[in-house]
Amino acid sequence: MTPSVPTIPVRPDASVGADRPARRWLPAALVALVMSVTVLGGFVVAEALPHPEVQPVALGTGVLTVRPLPGWEVVHRERVTVPSSTGGAVAGDFVQLTRGSGALDLLALPGIGGGALELADRYVDEVLTRQLERLSVSDRVERFILRNGLEAVRFGYIGSEPRSGSSVEGSVTVVVSPAGNGVVFDGWAFQGQFELIAEELAAMIDGAEVA
């Protein structure tokens, strides 16, 4: 990925390298939440229903504000506590939005410190590797500027849900603001469905406000 992020196989059937250190910085409850309750526990299918105006979603006491597009709705909100890069603990928020064929997981970590690449690497190690089997993370990291002027990094991944074996593909965008607030956007869908929501994911991420 970068000198600080070991290269990971890009083939969907390749396994993650054994040299990636386990940091265990996200609680098991969050992993279980993303894994069994929301990540692959059933999408909200509401394509045929009228969609009311969706209100902005705020996380981390103003750290992140996302304006869901019509049809997207919050299906779960969870409070999490993780260690910061400078020691101590940081209380953050996890929220998942869904629309029919896909989902957008949001993680806001006030005062987490470090850089976007470091946070991206930690998210791979402590969330994706625990959620998915046969995980393959792209070794290409895209750097770009969000509409709010902050630099973001983005990478893609493919894996399979352990119980059903269903393939999942997604894209993770990570931002750390000058104030040290970290934000992770993880947009995903079952393989073959991701392109159906890709444009909407990009629009919500680009329009997000990060303090």
Secondary structure as UniProt FT lines:
FT   TURN            3..4
FT   TURN            12..13
FT   TURN            18..19
FT   HELIX           28..32
FT   HELIX           33..39
FT   TURN            47..48
FT   STRAND          57..59
FT   TURN            60..63
FT   STRAND          64..66
FT   TURN            70..71
FT   STRAND          73..83
FT   TURN            85..86
FT   STRAND          89..99
FT   TURN            100..101
FT   STRAND          102..109
FT   TURN            110..111
FT   HELIX           116..123
FT   HELIX           124..128
FT   HELIX           129..131
FT   STRAND          133..137
FT   STRAND          142..145
FT   TURN            147..148
FT   STRAND          151..160
FT   TURN            162..164
FT   STRAND          167..176
FT   TURN            178..179
FT   STRAND          182..190
FT   TURN            191..192
FT   HELIX           194..206
FT   STRAND          209..210
//
